[in-house]
Amino acid sequence: MYQSFIGLEVHIHLLTKTKVFCGCKSAFGDEPNTNVCPVCLGYPGVLPSLNIESMRMGCTVAKALGCFIPEKTWFERKQYFYPDMTKNYQISQFASPLGQQGSVEIEGNANGKPFKKTIRIKECHLEEDAGKMIHTGAVSLLDYNRAGVSLLEIVTEPDMETGEEAEVFIQQLRRMVRYLGVCDGNMEEGSLRADANVSINLPGKGLGRKVEIKNLNSSRFVRLGLNYEIQRQGEVLDAGKIVVQETRLWNENRDQTEPMRKKENAHDYRYFPEPDLPIFTPDKAFLEQVDKALVELPVNRMKRFEAEYGLNPEQADLVCEEKEEADYFETAAAVAVSKGMDKKDAASRIANYLLGDIKHLLHKDGLSLSSLSNFKLKPEGLAALVVLISKGQVSTKNAKQTLEAAIAEGKDPETLIKEKGWGLITDPAEIAKVVKAVHASEAAVFEDVKAAIAAGNAKRRQTLTAFLVGKVLAATSGRADPKIAGQQIEALL
Protein backbone atom coordinates (compact mmCIF):
# COMPACT_ATOMS: atom_id res chain seq x y z
CA MET A 1 0.00 0.00 0.00
CA TYR A 2 1.52 3.30 -1.10
CA GLN A 3 0.87 6.92 -0.24
CA SER A 4 0.28 9.21 -3.21
CA PHE A 5 1.10 12.90 -3.60
CA ILE A 6 -0.56 15.08 -6.24
CA GLY A 7 0.18 18.70 -7.07
CA LEU A 8 -1.43 20.65 -9.90
CA GLU A 9 -0.24 23.43 -12.17
CA VAL A 10 -3.36 25.01 -13.63
CA HIS A 11 -3.05 27.52 -16.47
CA ILE A 12 -5.91 29.94 -17.15
CA HIS A 13 -6.27 32.43 -19.99
CA LEU A 14 -7.25 35.79 -18.54
CA LEU A 15 -10.11 37.57 -20.30
CA THR A 16 -8.13 40.65 -21.30
CA LYS A 17 -8.96 42.29 -24.63
CA THR A 18 -5.28 42.43 -25.57
CA LYS A 19 -2.23 40.28 -24.89
CA VAL A 20 -0.10 40.61 -21.77
CA PHE A 21 2.91 42.46 -23.24
CA CYS A 22 1.60 43.99 -26.49
CA GLY A 23 -1.54 45.48 -28.01
CA CYS A 24 -2.59 42.52 -30.16
CA LYS A 25 -6.15 41.24 -29.78
CA SER A 26 -6.58 38.27 -27.47
CA ALA A 27 -9.30 36.11 -29.03
CA PHE A 28 -9.95 32.41 -29.60
CA GLY A 29 -10.83 31.04 -33.02
CA ASP A 30 -9.59 33.85 -35.29
CA GLU A 31 -7.77 33.10 -38.54
CA PRO A 32 -4.27 31.77 -37.77
CA ASN A 33 -1.49 34.35 -37.43
CA THR A 34 -3.77 37.39 -37.72
CA ASN A 35 -3.43 38.64 -34.11
CA VAL A 36 0.34 39.05 -34.12
CA CYS A 37 2.91 41.86 -34.07
CA PRO A 38 6.71 42.25 -33.78
CA VAL A 39 6.48 42.13 -29.96
CA CYS A 40 4.64 38.81 -29.58
CA LEU A 41 6.61 37.37 -32.51
CA GLY A 42 9.86 38.27 -30.75
CA TYR A 43 11.48 40.49 -33.39
CA PRO A 44 14.89 41.91 -32.41
CA GLY A 45 14.83 45.27 -30.63
CA VAL A 46 11.13 45.28 -29.63
CA LEU A 47 10.04 46.27 -26.13
CA PRO A 48 7.26 44.58 -24.10
CA SER A 49 4.78 46.67 -22.12
CA LEU A 50 2.78 45.18 -19.22
CA ASN A 51 -1.00 45.01 -19.61
CA ILE A 52 -2.11 46.28 -16.19
CA GLU A 53 -5.49 44.54 -16.55
CA SER A 54 -3.66 41.18 -16.69
CA MET A 55 -1.96 42.01 -13.42
CA ARG A 56 -5.25 43.12 -11.81
CA MET A 57 -7.06 39.95 -12.87
CA GLY A 58 -4.17 37.77 -11.73
CA CYS A 59 -4.09 39.45 -8.30
CA THR A 60 -7.88 39.06 -8.00
CA VAL A 61 -7.57 35.29 -8.48
CA ALA A 62 -4.67 35.20 -6.02
CA LYS A 63 -6.71 37.01 -3.34
CA ALA A 64 -9.70 34.70 -3.93
CA LEU A 65 -7.33 31.75 -3.32
CA GLY A 66 -6.21 33.24 -0.02
CA CYS A 67 -2.77 34.31 -1.30
CA PHE A 68 -0.96 37.45 -0.25
CA ILE A 69 0.26 39.97 -2.83
CA PRO A 70 3.90 40.96 -2.27
CA GLU A 71 5.00 44.59 -2.06
CA LYS A 72 7.12 44.09 -5.17
CA THR A 73 6.87 41.62 -8.02
CA TRP A 74 8.83 41.31 -11.25
CA PHE A 75 9.26 39.25 -14.39
CA GLU A 76 12.03 36.93 -15.56
CA ARG A 77 13.05 35.36 -18.83
CA LYS A 78 12.58 31.60 -18.86
CA GLN A 79 15.01 30.30 -21.50
CA TYR A 80 14.07 27.40 -23.73
CA PHE A 81 13.83 26.58 -27.42
CA TYR A 82 10.55 25.43 -28.87
CA PRO A 83 8.99 26.28 -32.25
CA ASP A 84 5.87 27.88 -30.71
CA MET A 85 7.96 30.47 -28.80
CA THR A 86 9.81 32.43 -31.47
CA LYS A 87 12.13 34.46 -29.22
CA ASN A 88 13.39 31.28 -27.46
CA TYR A 89 12.39 32.55 -24.03
CA GLN A 90 9.15 33.13 -22.19
CA ILE A 91 8.47 36.16 -20.01
CA SER A 92 7.27 34.67 -16.73
CA GLN A 93 7.59 35.06 -12.95
CA PHE A 94 9.86 32.91 -10.83
CA ALA A 95 11.45 34.60 -7.81
CA SER A 96 8.52 36.87 -6.91
CA PRO A 97 5.13 35.62 -8.17
CA LEU A 98 2.16 37.99 -7.80
CA GLY A 99 0.33 35.68 -5.36
CA GLN A 100 1.91 33.50 -2.68
CA GLN A 101 1.00 31.06 0.12
CA GLY A 102 -2.77 30.66 -0.15
CA SER A 103 -5.18 27.82 0.50
CA VAL A 104 -8.65 26.58 -0.43
CA GLU A 105 -10.97 23.92 0.95
CA ILE A 106 -12.44 21.25 -1.30
CA GLU A 107 -15.30 18.85 -0.61
CA GLY A 108 -16.47 15.87 -2.61
CA ASN A 109 -16.78 12.09 -2.83
CA ALA A 110 -14.22 9.46 -3.77
CA ASN A 111 -15.48 5.91 -4.26
CA GLY A 112 -18.63 6.72 -2.31
CA LYS A 113 -16.76 8.21 0.63
CA PRO A 114 -17.07 11.95 1.34
CA PHE A 115 -13.87 13.94 1.78
CA LYS A 116 -13.00 17.45 2.87
CA LYS A 117 -9.49 18.84 2.89
CA THR A 118 -7.40 21.98 2.62
CA ILE A 119 -5.23 22.42 -0.46
CA ARG A 120 -2.31 24.80 -0.09
CA ILE A 121 -1.64 27.17 -2.97
CA LYS A 122 2.09 27.60 -3.43
CA GLU A 123 1.85 30.53 -5.85
CA CYS A 124 0.07 32.28 -8.70
CA HIS A 125 2.31 33.76 -11.37
CA LEU A 126 1.64 35.69 -14.57
CA GLU A 127 3.28 34.84 -17.87
CA GLU A 128 2.76 34.88 -21.62
CA ASP A 129 1.35 31.83 -23.36
CA ALA A 130 3.11 30.11 -26.23
CA GLY A 131 1.69 29.66 -29.72
CA LYS A 132 -0.13 26.57 -30.92
CA MET A 133 1.36 23.68 -32.87
CA ILE A 134 -0.94 21.77 -35.20
CA HIS A 135 0.38 18.40 -36.35
CA THR A 136 -1.07 16.99 -39.57
CA GLY A 137 0.62 13.92 -40.97
CA ALA A 138 4.34 14.63 -41.43
CA VAL A 139 3.79 18.39 -41.30
CA SER A 140 3.59 20.69 -38.26
CA LEU A 141 1.83 24.05 -38.59
CA LEU A 142 2.32 27.01 -36.24
CA ASP A 143 -0.34 29.52 -35.17
CA TYR A 144 1.04 32.42 -33.11
CA ASN A 145 -2.31 34.04 -32.28
CA ARG A 146 -2.06 32.54 -28.80
CA ALA A 147 1.57 33.60 -28.30
CA GLY A 148 1.64 36.38 -25.72
CA VAL A 149 -1.90 35.83 -24.40
CA SER A 150 -2.22 36.57 -20.65
CA LEU A 151 -1.71 33.31 -18.79
CA LEU A 152 -2.01 32.86 -15.03
CA GLU A 153 -0.45 29.71 -13.59
CA ILE A 154 -1.78 28.44 -10.25
CA VAL A 155 0.56 26.00 -8.51
CA THR A 156 -0.61 23.85 -5.60
CA GLU A 157 1.42 21.98 -3.02
CA PRO A 158 1.26 18.14 -3.34
CA ASP A 159 -1.69 17.92 -0.92
CA MET A 160 -4.07 15.81 -3.01
CA GLU A 161 -4.01 12.02 -2.94
CA THR A 162 -6.52 10.83 -5.55
CA GLY A 163 -7.73 11.73 -9.00
CA GLU A 164 -11.15 12.47 -7.51
CA GLU A 165 -9.69 15.17 -5.23
CA ALA A 166 -7.86 16.76 -8.15
CA GLU A 167 -11.04 16.68 -10.26
CA VAL A 168 -13.00 18.50 -7.54
CA PHE A 169 -10.22 21.10 -7.22
CA ILE A 170 -10.27 21.78 -10.98
CA GLN A 171 -14.07 22.00 -11.06
CA GLN A 172 -14.12 24.34 -8.06
CA LEU A 173 -11.36 26.53 -9.52
CA ARG A 174 -13.12 26.70 -12.90
CA ARG A 175 -16.35 27.84 -11.27
CA MET A 176 -14.46 30.40 -9.17
CA VAL A 177 -12.65 32.09 -12.09
CA ARG A 178 -15.92 32.25 -14.04
CA TYR A 179 -17.60 33.93 -11.06
CA LEU A 180 -14.75 36.44 -10.91
CA GLY A 181 -15.14 37.13 -14.64
CA VAL A 182 -11.43 36.62 -15.33
CA CYS A 183 -11.59 33.42 -17.43
CA ASP A 184 -14.30 31.66 -19.44
CA GLY A 185 -13.05 28.26 -18.19
CA ASN A 186 -13.57 26.58 -21.58
CA MET A 187 -11.23 23.63 -21.16
CA GLU A 188 -12.03 22.31 -24.62
CA GLU A 189 -10.62 25.56 -26.07
CA GLY A 190 -7.54 25.43 -23.86
CA SER A 191 -8.41 28.53 -21.83
CA LEU A 192 -8.13 26.39 -18.68
CA ARG A 193 -5.77 23.45 -18.73
CA ALA A 194 -3.80 21.52 -16.15
CA ASP A 195 -0.49 19.76 -15.70
CA ALA A 196 -0.47 17.23 -12.87
CA ASN A 197 2.53 16.11 -10.84
CA VAL A 198 2.19 12.77 -9.08
CA SER A 199 4.44 10.53 -7.05
CA ILE A 200 3.95 7.60 -4.69
CA ASN A 201 5.99 6.22 -1.81
CA LEU A 202 5.71 4.05 1.25
CA PRO A 203 3.62 5.72 3.99
CA GLY A 204 5.68 8.16 6.04
CA LYS A 205 8.61 8.20 3.58
CA GLY A 206 7.68 11.51 1.92
CA LEU A 207 7.54 12.33 -1.78
CA GLY A 208 8.55 9.76 -4.36
CA ARG A 209 9.92 10.29 -7.87
CA LYS A 210 7.70 12.84 -9.56
CA VAL A 211 6.00 12.22 -12.90
CA GLU A 212 4.24 15.05 -14.74
CA ILE A 213 1.13 14.51 -16.86
CA LYS A 214 0.97 17.33 -19.38
CA ASN A 215 -1.91 19.34 -20.91
CA LEU A 216 -5.00 17.73 -19.39
CA ASN A 217 -7.95 19.58 -20.92
CA SER A 218 -10.87 18.26 -18.86
CA SER A 219 -11.45 17.61 -15.17
CA ARG A 220 -12.45 14.05 -16.07
CA PHE A 221 -9.11 13.42 -17.79
CA VAL A 222 -7.36 14.82 -14.70
CA ARG A 223 -9.12 12.19 -12.57
CA LEU A 224 -8.58 9.31 -15.01
CA GLY A 225 -4.97 10.22 -15.78
CA LEU A 226 -3.93 10.54 -12.15
CA ASN A 227 -5.65 7.35 -11.01
CA TYR A 228 -4.04 5.45 -13.90
CA GLU A 229 -0.61 6.89 -13.11
CA ILE A 230 -0.88 6.05 -9.39
CA GLN A 231 -1.71 2.46 -10.31
CA ARG A 232 1.08 2.32 -12.93
CA GLN A 233 3.73 3.61 -10.52
CA GLY A 234 2.56 1.13 -7.88
CA GLU A 235 3.06 -1.73 -10.34
CA VAL A 236 6.54 -0.44 -11.18
CA LEU A 237 7.56 -0.38 -7.50
CA ASP A 238 5.95 -3.77 -6.83
CA ALA A 239 8.15 -5.19 -9.59
CA GLY A 240 11.26 -3.88 -7.78
CA LYS A 241 11.94 -1.22 -10.40
CA ILE A 242 12.46 2.56 -10.11
CA VAL A 243 9.88 5.07 -11.35
CA VAL A 244 11.44 7.20 -14.11
CA GLN A 245 11.11 10.95 -13.56
CA GLU A 246 9.56 12.12 -16.82
CA THR A 247 6.76 14.00 -18.54
CA ARG A 248 3.88 11.90 -19.85
CA LEU A 249 0.74 12.57 -21.90
CA TRP A 250 -2.78 11.22 -21.36
CA ASN A 251 -4.00 9.14 -24.31
CA GLU A 252 -7.78 9.47 -24.09
CA ASN A 253 -8.32 6.82 -26.77
CA ARG A 254 -6.40 4.18 -24.83
CA ASP A 255 -7.17 5.49 -21.32
CA GLN A 256 -3.50 5.50 -20.34
CA THR A 257 -0.52 7.81 -19.86
CA GLU A 258 2.36 7.56 -22.33
CA PRO A 259 5.96 8.87 -22.20
CA MET A 260 6.57 12.30 -23.76
CA ARG A 261 10.05 13.47 -22.65
CA LYS A 262 12.48 13.54 -19.75
CA LYS A 263 11.61 16.34 -17.29
CA GLU A 264 13.84 19.42 -17.07
CA ASN A 265 14.48 21.05 -13.69
CA ALA A 266 13.72 24.72 -13.03
CA HIS A 267 17.40 25.73 -13.01
CA ASP A 268 17.79 24.41 -16.57
CA TYR A 269 15.66 27.34 -17.75
CA ARG A 270 18.38 29.85 -16.67
CA TYR A 271 15.92 32.40 -15.26
CA PHE A 272 17.18 35.98 -15.08
CA PRO A 273 15.29 39.29 -14.59
CA GLU A 274 13.51 40.64 -17.67
CA PRO A 275 15.54 43.80 -18.45
CA ASP A 276 12.78 45.52 -20.45
CA LEU A 277 10.10 45.46 -17.73
CA PRO A 278 10.39 47.44 -14.48
CA ILE A 279 9.58 46.01 -11.04
CA PHE A 280 5.83 46.22 -10.37
CA THR A 281 4.87 47.80 -7.07
CA PRO A 282 1.10 47.67 -6.44
CA ASP A 283 -0.14 50.95 -4.95
CA LYS A 284 -3.21 51.55 -2.78
CA ALA A 285 -5.48 52.35 -5.74
CA PHE A 286 -4.48 49.12 -7.52
CA LEU A 287 -5.12 47.00 -4.41
CA GLU A 288 -8.51 48.67 -3.93
CA GLN A 289 -9.41 47.70 -7.52
CA VAL A 290 -8.44 44.11 -6.75
CA ASP A 291 -10.59 44.05 -3.61
CA LYS A 292 -13.50 45.63 -5.49
CA ALA A 293 -13.37 42.87 -8.12
CA LEU A 294 -13.82 40.12 -5.53
CA VAL A 295 -17.28 38.53 -5.30
CA GLU A 296 -18.96 35.98 -3.04
CA LEU A 297 -17.33 32.75 -4.16
CA PRO A 298 -19.44 29.78 -5.34
CA VAL A 299 -18.71 27.50 -2.35
CA ASN A 300 -19.70 30.21 0.13
CA ARG A 301 -22.79 31.07 -1.88
CA MET A 302 -23.90 27.44 -1.99
CA LYS A 303 -23.68 27.16 1.78
CA ARG A 304 -25.60 30.41 2.22
CA PHE A 305 -28.35 29.25 -0.16
CA GLU A 306 -28.75 26.07 1.87
CA ALA A 307 -29.00 27.98 5.16
CA GLU A 308 -30.96 31.03 3.99
CA TYR A 309 -33.29 29.56 1.35
CA GLY A 310 -33.60 25.96 2.50
CA LEU A 311 -32.24 24.48 -0.74
CA ASN A 312 -30.82 20.98 -0.47
CA PRO A 313 -27.09 20.55 -1.30
CA GLU A 314 -27.79 19.29 -4.82
CA GLN A 315 -30.13 22.20 -5.61
CA ALA A 316 -27.68 24.74 -4.19
CA ASP A 317 -24.85 23.23 -6.21
CA LEU A 318 -26.81 23.36 -9.47
CA VAL A 319 -28.23 26.86 -8.88
CA CYS A 320 -24.72 28.15 -8.12
CA GLU A 321 -23.16 26.49 -11.16
CA GLU A 322 -23.10 29.85 -12.96
CA LYS A 323 -22.98 33.30 -11.38
CA GLU A 324 -25.68 34.59 -13.74
CA GLU A 325 -27.98 31.76 -12.65
CA ALA A 326 -27.36 32.37 -8.93
CA ASP A 327 -27.93 36.13 -9.41
CA TYR A 328 -31.16 35.43 -11.34
CA PHE A 329 -32.38 33.05 -8.63
CA GLU A 330 -31.66 35.47 -5.82
CA THR A 331 -33.29 38.44 -7.57
CA ALA A 332 -36.43 36.41 -8.36
CA ALA A 333 -36.64 35.12 -4.77
CA ALA A 334 -36.32 38.64 -3.34
CA VAL A 335 -39.13 39.90 -5.61
CA ALA A 336 -41.41 36.99 -4.69
CA VAL A 337 -40.81 37.60 -0.97
CA SER A 338 -41.57 41.31 -1.43
CA LYS A 339 -44.95 40.23 -2.85
CA GLY A 340 -45.77 38.30 0.30
CA MET A 341 -44.46 34.79 -0.41
CA ASP A 342 -42.67 32.71 2.20
CA LYS A 343 -38.94 32.88 1.48
CA LYS A 344 -38.26 29.13 1.41
CA ASP A 345 -41.43 28.38 -0.57
CA ALA A 346 -40.48 31.01 -3.15
CA ALA A 347 -36.90 29.71 -3.33
CA SER A 348 -38.02 26.11 -3.81
CA ARG A 349 -40.44 26.99 -6.62
CA ILE A 350 -37.95 29.25 -8.41
CA ALA A 351 -35.13 26.69 -8.13
CA ASN A 352 -37.42 23.98 -9.54
CA TYR A 353 -38.31 26.17 -12.53
CA LEU A 354 -34.67 27.10 -13.16
CA LEU A 355 -33.43 23.52 -12.99
CA GLY A 356 -36.43 22.08 -14.80
CA ASP A 357 -38.56 23.87 -17.39
CA ILE A 358 -36.28 26.87 -17.97
CA LYS A 359 -33.16 24.74 -18.36
CA HIS A 360 -35.03 22.47 -20.79
CA LEU A 361 -36.31 25.42 -22.86
CA LEU A 362 -32.84 26.99 -23.00
CA HIS A 363 -31.26 23.73 -24.15
CA LYS A 364 -33.81 23.50 -26.97
CA ASP A 365 -32.37 26.76 -28.30
CA GLY A 366 -28.78 25.60 -27.79
CA LEU A 367 -28.31 27.90 -24.77
CA SER A 368 -27.35 27.32 -21.14
CA LEU A 369 -28.15 28.83 -17.76
CA SER A 370 -25.11 31.09 -18.16
CA SER A 371 -27.16 32.92 -20.84
CA LEU A 372 -29.73 34.22 -18.33
CA SER A 373 -28.42 37.80 -18.49
CA ASN A 374 -29.89 37.98 -22.02
CA PHE A 375 -32.97 35.90 -21.18
CA LYS A 376 -36.33 37.38 -22.26
CA LEU A 377 -38.04 36.28 -19.06
CA LYS A 378 -36.60 38.57 -16.39
CA PRO A 379 -36.36 37.36 -12.77
CA GLU A 380 -39.20 39.74 -11.83
CA GLY A 381 -41.41 37.91 -14.36
CA LEU A 382 -40.60 34.48 -12.96
CA ALA A 383 -41.26 35.80 -9.44
CA ALA A 384 -44.67 37.11 -10.53
CA LEU A 385 -45.53 33.71 -12.00
CA VAL A 386 -44.65 31.72 -8.86
CA VAL A 387 -46.61 34.22 -6.74
CA LEU A 388 -49.70 33.61 -8.92
CA ILE A 389 -49.23 29.85 -8.58
CA SER A 390 -48.85 30.07 -4.81
CA LYS A 391 -52.06 32.13 -4.58
CA GLY A 392 -53.93 29.60 -6.69
CA GLN A 393 -54.58 32.10 -9.49
CA VAL A 394 -53.11 29.94 -12.28
CA SER A 395 -52.91 26.16 -12.68
CA THR A 396 -49.64 24.28 -13.03
CA LYS A 397 -50.49 23.40 -16.63
CA ASN A 398 -51.28 26.97 -17.62
CA ALA A 399 -48.26 28.22 -15.69
CA LYS A 400 -46.09 26.11 -18.00
CA GLN A 401 -47.89 27.56 -21.05
CA THR A 402 -47.37 31.02 -19.64
CA LEU A 403 -43.69 30.37 -19.03
CA GLU A 404 -43.12 29.17 -22.61
CA ALA A 405 -45.05 32.13 -24.06
CA ALA A 406 -43.23 34.63 -21.84
CA ILE A 407 -39.87 33.28 -23.01
CA ALA A 408 -40.92 33.24 -26.67
CA GLU A 409 -42.66 36.64 -26.73
CA GLY A 410 -40.71 38.47 -24.04
CA LYS A 411 -43.92 39.52 -22.28
CA ASP A 412 -44.71 39.76 -18.59
CA PRO A 413 -46.45 36.55 -17.34
CA GLU A 414 -49.25 38.48 -15.59
CA THR A 415 -50.02 40.33 -18.83
CA LEU A 416 -50.04 37.08 -20.81
CA ILE A 417 -52.40 35.37 -18.37
CA LYS A 418 -54.89 38.24 -18.67
CA GLU A 419 -54.59 38.47 -22.48
CA LYS A 420 -55.02 34.74 -23.08
CA GLY A 421 -57.50 34.06 -20.29
CA TRP A 422 -55.27 31.50 -18.58
CA GLY A 423 -56.13 32.51 -15.04
CA LEU A 424 -57.63 29.94 -12.68
CA ILE A 425 -61.44 29.81 -12.43
CA THR A 426 -62.28 29.99 -8.74
CA ASP A 427 -65.95 30.99 -8.98
CA PRO A 428 -67.91 27.99 -7.56
CA ALA A 429 -70.98 28.84 -9.63
CA GLU A 430 -69.02 28.81 -12.90
CA ILE A 431 -67.32 25.53 -12.00
CA ALA A 432 -70.68 24.02 -10.93
CA LYS A 433 -72.01 24.45 -14.48
CA VAL A 434 -69.12 22.41 -15.86
CA VAL A 435 -69.45 19.76 -13.12
CA LYS A 436 -73.13 19.44 -13.97
CA ALA A 437 -72.31 18.88 -17.65
CA VAL A 438 -69.68 16.25 -16.74
CA HIS A 439 -72.22 14.57 -14.45
CA ALA A 440 -74.60 14.26 -17.37
CA SER A 441 -72.02 13.00 -19.87
CA GLU A 442 -70.25 10.64 -17.46
CA ALA A 443 -73.28 9.27 -15.55
CA ALA A 444 -71.96 5.72 -15.79
CA VAL A 445 -68.69 6.73 -14.14
CA PHE A 446 -70.56 8.40 -11.29
CA GLU A 447 -72.48 5.13 -10.76
CA ASP A 448 -69.16 3.21 -10.76
CA VAL A 449 -67.83 5.58 -8.06
CA LYS A 450 -70.92 4.97 -5.93
CA ALA A 451 -70.45 1.23 -6.32
CA ALA A 452 -66.79 1.58 -5.26
CA ILE A 453 -67.87 3.56 -2.19
CA ALA A 454 -70.44 0.90 -1.29
CA ALA A 455 -67.84 -1.85 -1.70
CA GLY A 456 -65.29 0.08 0.38
CA ASN A 457 -62.83 0.14 -2.54
CA ALA A 458 -60.99 3.37 -1.71
CA LYS A 459 -58.36 3.01 -4.45
CA ARG A 460 -60.94 2.64 -7.25
CA ARG A 461 -62.99 5.50 -5.80
CA GLN A 462 -59.91 7.74 -5.83
CA THR A 463 -58.98 6.77 -9.39
CA LEU A 464 -62.47 7.40 -10.78
CA THR A 465 -62.90 10.68 -8.90
CA ALA A 466 -59.56 11.90 -10.31
CA PHE A 467 -60.84 10.95 -13.78
CA LEU A 468 -63.95 13.10 -13.27
CA VAL A 469 -61.91 16.06 -11.99
CA GLY A 470 -59.74 15.65 -15.08
CA LYS A 471 -62.84 15.90 -17.28
CA VAL A 472 -63.77 19.20 -15.58
CA LEU A 473 -60.25 20.54 -16.11
CA ALA A 474 -60.26 19.43 -19.75
CA ALA A 475 -63.57 21.18 -20.34
CA THR A 476 -62.12 24.44 -18.95
CA SER A 477 -58.70 24.13 -20.66
CA GLY A 478 -57.13 23.44 -17.30
CA ARG A 479 -58.44 26.64 -15.74
CA ALA A 480 -60.91 25.25 -13.17
CA ASP A 481 -59.64 25.11 -9.61
CA PRO A 482 -59.22 21.33 -9.13
CA LYS A 483 -59.87 21.60 -5.40
CA ILE A 484 -63.28 23.23 -5.89
CA ALA A 485 -64.12 20.82 -8.73
CA GLY A 486 -63.25 17.85 -6.51
CA GLN A 487 -65.38 19.16 -3.65
CA GLN A 488 -68.41 19.61 -5.93
CA ILE A 489 -68.01 16.12 -7.41
CA GLU A 490 -67.83 14.64 -3.90
CA ALA A 491 -71.01 16.56 -3.04
CA LEU A 492 -72.83 14.99 -5.99
CA LEU A 493 -71.72 11.54 -4.85
Secondary structure, 3 states (H helix, E strand, C coil): CCEEEEEEEEEEECCCCECCCCCCECCCCCCCCCCCCCCCCCCCCCCCCCCHHHHHHHHHHHHHCCCECCCCECCEEEECCECCECCCEEEECCCCCCEEEEEEEEEEEECCEEEEEEEEEEEEEEEECCCEEEEECCEEEEECCCCCCEEEEEEECCCECCHHHHHHHHHHHHHHHHHHCCCCCCHHHCCEEEEEEEEEECCCCCCCCCEEEEEECCHHHHHHHHHHHHHHHHHHHHCCCCCCCEEEEEECCCCEEEEEEECCCHHHHCCEECCCCCCECCCHHHHHHHHHHCCCCHHHHHHHHHHHHCCCHHHHHHHCCCHHHHHHHHHHHHHHHHCCCCHHHHHHHHHHHHHHHHHHHHHHCCCCHHHHHHCCCCHHHHHHHHHHHHCCCCCHHHHHHHHHHHHHHCCCHHHHHHHHCCCCECCHHHHHHHHHHHHHHCHHHHHHHHHHHHHCCHHHHHHHHHHHHHHHHHHCCCCECHHHHHHHHHHHC
